[in-house]
Amino acid sequence: MPEGFQIRVVNDRYVHTVMLSGELDLANAPWLRDTLVDVAGSTVVVDLTELTFMDSSGTAALLAARQKVTDAGHGF
């Protein structure tokens, strides 16, 4: 797990809330993308409230995960 960045997943029956904290950058963007795709059994909500920094690789990871999740027929 990259230092300074955390992912916490709260599972509900119909919604998976993924809460991010710390700095989302090139070092941990693939980890985020993989986590979002893994929890995509239903609607995924990403909470960026505790995120202190995000570069373009974080944005790209969110968009790539969104595409995979919606292609599988789930909400994002």
CYANA upper distance limits for C-alpha pairs under 8 A (distance plus 0.5 A):
  1 MET  CA      5 PHE  CA      8.33
  1 MET  CA      6 GLN  CA      8.40
  1 MET  CA     28 ASN  CA      8.49
  2 PRO  CA      6 GLN  CA      8.40
  2 PRO  CA     27 ALA  CA      7.60
  2 PRO  CA     28 ASN  CA      6.68
  4 GLY  CA     22 GLY  CA      5.86
  4 GLY  CA     23 GLU  CA      6.72
  5 PHE  CA     20 LEU  CA      7.93
  5 PHE  CA     21 SER  CA      6.24
  5 PHE  CA     22 GLY  CA      4.96
  5 PHE  CA     23 GLU  CA      5.89
  5 PHE  CA     24 LEU  CA      7.04
  5 PHE  CA     28 ASN  CA      8.10
  6 GLN  CA     20 LEU  CA      6.32
  6 GLN  CA     21 SER  CA      5.75
  6 GLN  CA     22 GLY  CA      6.95
  7 ILE  CA     18 VAL  CA      7.21
  7 ILE  CA     19 MET  CA      6.27
  7 ILE  CA     20 LEU  CA      5.37
  7 ILE  CA     21 SER  CA      7.21
  7 ILE  CA     32 LEU  CA      8.01
  8 ARG  CA     18 VAL  CA      6.26
  8 ARG  CA     19 MET  CA      5.59
  8 ARG  CA     20 LEU  CA      7.05
  9 VAL  CA     16 HIS  CA      7.23
  9 VAL  CA     17 THR  CA      6.20
  9 VAL  CA     18 VAL  CA      5.04
  9 VAL  CA     19 MET  CA      6.73
 10 VAL  CA     16 HIS  CA      6.32
 10 VAL  CA     17 THR  CA      5.64
 10 VAL  CA     18 VAL  CA      6.97
 10 VAL  CA     19 MET  CA      8.45
 11 ASN  CA     15 VAL  CA      6.90
 11 ASN  CA     16 HIS  CA      5.12
 11 ASN  CA     17 THR  CA      6.94
 12 ASP  CA     16 HIS  CA      6.38
 12 ASP  CA     17 THR  CA      8.44
 14 TYR  CA     42 SER  CA      6.16
 14 TYR  CA     43 THR  CA      6.87
 15 VAL  CA     42 SER  CA      6.30
 15 VAL  CA     43 THR  CA      5.29
 15 VAL  CA     44 VAL  CA      6.28
 15 VAL  CA     45 VAL  CA      7.57
 16 HIS  CA     39 VAL  CA      7.17
 16 HIS  CA     40 ALA  CA      8.09
 16 HIS  CA     42 SER  CA      7.40
 16 HIS  CA     43 THR  CA      6.70
 16 HIS  CA     44 VAL  CA      5.35
 16 HIS  CA     45 VAL  CA      6.65
 17 THR  CA     44 VAL  CA      6.41
 17 THR  CA     45 VAL  CA      5.18
 17 THR  CA     46 VAL  CA      6.35
 17 THR  CA     47 ASP  CA      7.46
 18 VAL  CA     36 LEU  CA      8.06
 18 VAL  CA     44 VAL  CA      7.74
 18 VAL  CA     45 VAL  CA      6.58
 18 VAL  CA     46 VAL  CA      5.29
 18 VAL  CA     47 ASP  CA      6.49
 19 MET  CA     46 VAL  CA      6.49
 19 MET  CA     47 ASP  CA      5.16
 19 MET  CA     48 LEU  CA      6.94
 19 MET  CA     49 THR  CA      8.31
 19 MET  CA     50 GLU  CA      8.22
 20 LEU  CA     46 VAL  CA      8.03
 20 LEU  CA     47 ASP  CA      6.73
 20 LEU  CA     48 LEU  CA      6.08
 20 LEU  CA     49 THR  CA      7.93
 20 LEU  CA     50 GLU  CA      6.68
 20 LEU  CA     51 LEU  CA      6.31
 21 SER  CA     48 LEU  CA      7.69
 21 SER  CA     49 THR  CA      8.06
 21 SER  CA     50 GLU  CA      5.02
 21 SER  CA     51 LEU  CA      4.85
 21 SER  CA     52 THR  CA      7.45
 22 GLY  CA     50 GLU  CA      7.16
 22 GLY  CA     51 LEU  CA      5.45
 22 GLY  CA     52 THR  CA      5.78
 22 GLY  CA     53 PHE  CA      7.30
 23 GLU  CA     51 LEU  CA      6.63
 23 GLU  CA     52 THR  CA      6.07
 23 GLU  CA     53 PHE  CA      5.11
 23 GLU  CA     54 MET  CA      6.49
 24 LEU  CA     28 ASN  CA      6.74
 24 LEU  CA     29 ALA  CA      6.87
 24 LEU  CA     51 LEU  CA      7.84
 24 LEU  CA     53 PHE  CA      6.47
 24 LEU  CA     54 MET  CA      5.15
 24 LEU  CA     55 ASP  CA      7.21
 24 LEU  CA     58 GLY  CA      6.16
 25 ASP  CA     29 ALA  CA      6.29
 25 ASP  CA     53 PHE  CA      8.24
 25 ASP  CA     54 MET  CA      6.27
 25 ASP  CA     55 ASP  CA      5.89
 25 ASP  CA     56 SER  CA      8.05
 25 ASP  CA     57 SER  CA      6.40
 25 ASP  CA     58 GLY  CA      6.07
 26 LEU  CA     30 PRO  CA      8.23
 26 LEU  CA     55 ASP  CA      8.04
 26 LEU  CA     57 SER  CA      5.85
 26 LEU  CA     58 GLY  CA      7.43
 28 ASN  CA     32 LEU  CA      7.00
 29 ALA  CA     33 ARG  CA      6.76
 29 ALA  CA     57 SER  CA      6.62
 29 ALA  CA     58 GLY  CA      5.72
 29 ALA  CA     61 ALA  CA      6.14
 30 PRO  CA     34 ASP  CA      6.64
 30 PRO  CA     61 ALA  CA      7.09
 31 TRP  CA     35 THR  CA      6.64
 32 LEU  CA     36 LEU  CA      6.65
 32 LEU  CA     61 ALA  CA      7.33
 32 LEU  CA     62 LEU  CA      8.29
 33 ARG  CA     37 VAL  CA      6.79
 33 ARG  CA     61 ALA  CA      5.61
 33 ARG  CA     62 LEU  CA      6.94
 33 ARG  CA     64 ALA  CA      7.52
 33 ARG  CA     65 ALA  CA      5.78
 34 ASP  CA     38 ASP  CA      6.58
 34 ASP  CA     65 ALA  CA      8.05
 35 THR  CA     39 VAL  CA      6.88
 36 LEU  CA     40 ALA  CA      6.86
 36 LEU  CA     44 VAL  CA      7.98
 36 LEU  CA     65 ALA  CA      6.55
 36 LEU  CA     69 VAL  CA      8.47
 37 VAL  CA     65 ALA  CA      6.32
 37 VAL  CA     68 LYS  CA      7.26
 37 VAL  CA     69 VAL  CA      6.68
 39 VAL  CA     44 VAL  CA      7.87
 40 ALA  CA     44 VAL  CA      6.77
 40 ALA  CA     69 VAL  CA      6.33
 40 ALA  CA     74 HIS  CA      7.28
 41 GLY  CA     74 HIS  CA      7.60
 42 SER  CA     74 HIS  CA      5.96
 42 SER  CA     75 GLY  CA      7.24
 43 THR  CA     74 HIS  CA      5.97
 43 THR  CA     75 GLY  CA      4.78
 43 THR  CA     76 PHE  CA      6.15
 44 VAL  CA     74 HIS  CA      8.29
 44 VAL  CA     75 GLY  CA      6.63
 44 VAL  CA     76 PHE  CA      5.30
 45 VAL  CA     76 PHE  CA      6.59
 54 MET  CA     58 GLY  CA      6.17
 54 MET  CA     59 THR  CA      7.82
 55 ASP  CA     59 THR  CA      7.27
 56 SER  CA     60 ALA  CA      6.61
 57 SER  CA     61 ALA  CA      6.58
 58 GLY  CA     62 LEU  CA      6.80
 59 THR  CA     63 LEU  CA      6.77
 60 ALA  CA     64 ALA  CA      6.55
 61 ALA  CA     65 ALA  CA      6.57
 62 LEU  CA     66 ARG  CA      6.52
 63 LEU  CA     67 GLN  CA      6.73
 64 ALA  CA     68 LYS  CA      6.93
 65 ALA  CA     69 VAL  CA      6.53
 66 ARG  CA     70 THR  CA      6.48
 66 ARG  CA     76 PHE  CA      6.42
 67 GLN  CA     71 ASP  CA      6.41
 68 LYS  CA     72 ALA  CA      6.80
 69 VAL  CA     73 GLY  CA      7.20
 69 VAL  CA     74 HIS  CA      6.11
 69 VAL  CA     75 GLY  CA      7.44
 69 VAL  CA     76 PHE  CA      7.22
 70 THR  CA     74 HIS  CA      5.51
 70 THR  CA     75 GLY  CA      6.41
 70 THR  CA     76 PHE  CA      7.17
